[in-house]
Amino acid sequence: MLRVQGTLLLAVGLVVLGAGTAVADDTVPWQVKTASNSYGSSRANYSYTVAAGSQVQDAFVVVNRGKAALDLAVSAGDAFTTSTGQLDLRGADSKDVGTWVHADRSQVKVLPGKSVEVPFKIAVPADARPGDHLGGVITSLTQNDVERRLAIRIRLRVSGELKPSLAVEDLKVNYAGNGDATVAYEIRNTGNTIAAARQTASVSGPFGQLKSQSAAIADSPQLLPGESWKVSVPVRDVTPAGRLTGAVELLPLVTDAAGSTATFAAVQTTTHAWTIPWVVVVLLVLVIVAAVLVIRRVRATRRQAA
């Protein structure tokens, strides 16, 4: 069974996040970087704004830093966000950018201390969805049933109307007692741009009273269109005042290829849950018991007077 070395996620994640070219560690004896051409030199990754139905011609460079010749496989894949919030690349199951990228070869042989430039073409379908698409070119080496891969990000923005949009789904609030509650929900990117969410959560009593705010929540990772991210937030000092209202507010954060971040209209969603205010229940029971005792005493006094 083929095993994939753990450095794949690190290498892909660094490149996808724009931290630089994919530099291998001691166990990966090669480097992948963008080629210098009309698009620029020393690019950290690939970023294009294109029209549907158009083509892009570019290249990447593979550098052999080891002492033995390397025979690397060349492929492409769609990007996706993992459960840990990192970006990774799919393989043969790609349906988007991974199927649009076509390198001029599927294998590249690089001698020790040498480099090879590999041209590739991106053919954007005529019916491509407007907005952001993310993927990457991948170089891989399989030895002793272990696959090691390095990749460089490809970000495509297909011309058309941009519609940043996030939604809160499956919102639930659960009161655990002792003043502790949990607000759980799922963030879904329902727009056509890559976006993160700045988020707040709170729990309040009837008519918005007795409101308890959660502690600061970290921004969600960058989510691709259609992706979702699960969140569970503790809220302290909640008063069990019968009907509780859990509220979540999302502020979409969209970062363009130049690194500038813009915010868009906030989205707020609420849900409700019932709690039993035991203190109130106990007081009510005591009041009822006291009232019953008073009524009995009054009746007894009247009977004696009669």
N, C-alpha and C positions, 0 to 999 in steps of 0.2 A: 504493500500500500504506500502510495506517495505521501511523504511528509513535507510540509511547507515550513521553512525556518521562520522563527519569530521576528527576524529583522525586516521582513516584508512590510508589516504594518508601520514600523518606525520609519522606514525609508519612504514609503508612500505618503504617510502622514506628514512628514516634514516638507515634502515637495508640495503636496496639495495645499498646505497651509501657507505656502509662499515663503518658507524659511530659507530657501536656497536650492541649489541643485542637489541631486541625490548622491550624497557621498557615502561610500560603503564603509563599514567598520572593518575590523581586522579579519573577519571571516568572509567578507565579500570583496574580492580583489579587483573590483572594477568600479568605475564611476560613469554616471550618465549625466550629460549636460546638454543644454540647448546649443544649436549651431549659431554662429554669427553670420548674419545675412541682412537682407533689406529690412527685416523686421526688427533688427537691433543686435547688439552684442551683450554678452553676460546677462542674458535674461534669466530670471529665477525659474520661470515656467512659461507655458504658452497661454496667451490670451488673445482672443479674436472677437471682433464684432462683424457678423456676416449676414448676408441675406439668404433666405431659404432658396435652395437650388444652386448655390454657388460652391466653388471649390477653393481650397487653400493648399499651397505647396510650401513645405517647410522641411526641417531636418533636425536630427539630434546626433550627438557625438558620444561614442563609447570609448572610454580610456581604460586600457589594461594596466593596472598598477602592480600586478603580480609577476611571478617568474616563469609562468607557464602559459602557453597559448590558451585562449578561451573560445569556446564555441557556444554562443549564446542564442537562445530563442528570442524572437521579437514578436510582440503581440500588442493588443490594445484592449482596454476594458472600461466599463462604466464605473463611475465613482459612487460610493454609498457611505452612509454614516453608520458606524458600528454601535453596539450597545454601550460601549465605553465613551462614545462621543468622538472617536477618531475617524478619519477618512481612510477608506480602503478601496481597492479596485476589484471588480468582478472579472470573471474569466469568460468562458465560452457562452455563459448565459446572458451576456450583455445584449441590450436591445437599443441602445442610444448611441452615444459618442463612440463606444467600443466597436460598433459596426460601421461607423462612418470613416474611421481611420484605416488607411491602407499603406503600410510600409512597402518599400520596393523589394524587400526580401523578408523571409521568415526566420532566417538564421544569419548571424554575423560572426565571423571569425576574426579575432583580434590577437596579434602577436604581443609578447611581453614588451612593455614600455611603449607600445604604439597606440594609436587611436584610429577609429574608423567613423566616417560620417554616414549616417543612414537617412536618406530622404524619405519623406512620407507625404501622403495626400489625404486631405479631409474632404470628403464629398458630402455636403449637407443636402439632405433630401428636400425636394420641392415642397413637401407637406410638413416640414419640421415645425414643431411648436415654437412660437415666439417666446423669448425669454432665455433663461440660463440653462446650460447643459454642461455637465462636468464629467471628465474621464481622464484617461492618461495613456501614454505609451509605456510598455513594460519590456524590460530585458530580464531574462531568467536563465538560470543554470541549474541543472539537475545532476547531482552526484550522490551515489549510494542511497538512492531513494529519498534524498532531501532536496527540495527545491528552494533556491534563494533568488529573490527578485528585487530589482530596483526600478523605479518608475519616475516619470515627470508628468505633472498635471497639465491637462488641456482644459481650458475654460472657454466655452463658446457662448456668445450672446447672440441669438438669432433675432434679427430686426423685427420690430412689431411693438404693439402696446405692452408695456411692462405693468404687471398687476401684482405687487407685493401683497400677500394676504396670509394671515395666520388664524387658526381657529382653536378653541378649547373644546375637547371632546371627552366624553365619559367622566365628567366632573362628579366627585363624590366627597362628602364630608362625614367623618366618623368621630364621634365623641367617645373617648376611651375612659373617662372618669378622671377624678382628681384634677380637673381643670385642663386636661390635655386632649387635643383633637388633632386629626390628620386630614389634610386636604390633598386628594389624589386626582390627577387628571392627565390628559394626553394632549400635547401640542402637535398640531398638524399643519404643515405648510400647504395651504390650499391655493397659493398663487403660482406665478411662473418665474419667480426670481429666487435665488438662494438667500435665505434669511435666518437670522437668529432671533431669539425672544428675550427681552428684558421683562421680568415677571414679578408680580407681587401677589400675595394671598392673604386672606383675612377670614375671620369667623365673627359673626355678630348675632345679637339676640333679636327679638321682635322689633319691628320698626327701625332697624339699624342701630339700636342701642347696645351698650355693653360690647363694643367692638374690640376684638383682639387681632393685632397684626402679626404676621409671621416674621421671623428674622429675615435678614437679607438673603435672597435667593440668587445663586449664580446664573448668569445668562446661559441660555441653552446653547448647544453647539450649532454651527451653521447647518441648516437643514436644506436639502435639495427639494425641489418641487415634488409634492406627493409624499415626502417622508414624514415620520412622526417621532415624538420623543416623550417618554413617560416620566412623570414627575410626582413625587410624594413629599409633602411639606408638613412638618410639625408646627402646630400653633399652640402656644402656652396661654395660661391664665384665662381660659374660656369659662364663662358663666353658664351653667346648664339651665338656661331660662326657657325651657320648653322648645319652641321652634327656632332652630339655628339656621343661619344663612351663611353658606360658604361662597366666597367671591374670589375670582382670579382675574387679573388684568395682565394682558400681554402688550408690549410695545415692540412692534417689528423693527429689526435692525438690518439694513441692507448695505453691504459693502461692495463697492464697485471694484473694477480691476486695478484702479490706481490706489486702492486702500482707503478711500474716503467712505465714511459710514453715515448713512442718512436714516432718520426715523420717520415712521408713518403713523397714521391714526391708530390709537390704542383700541384693543378689543377687550370687552369685559363680559364674563359669563358668571352666572350664579346658580346655586342649587340649594336644597333645603334638607334638613334632617331634624328629627324630633329627639329631645332628651327629656328625662324625667328629673325635674328639680326636686330632689329628695328633701331638701330643707323646707321648701314650701309645702310639700306633701305632709311632712311630719307636723309642721305648724298647723296646717289645715285639719289634720286628724285631732290634734290637741284641742283646737277650737271647737270641733264638732263634739268631742267627748265632754268638754266643759259645758257646752250648750245643753247637751243631754242631761248632765247632772243638775244643772240649774233648773231645767224644766221639771225634772222629777221632784226636786226639792220644793218648788213652787206648788206643784200638784199635791204633794204630801201635806204641805202647810194648809192649803185650802180644805183638804179633807178633815184635818184635825179641827179647823175652825168651824166647819159645818157640824 
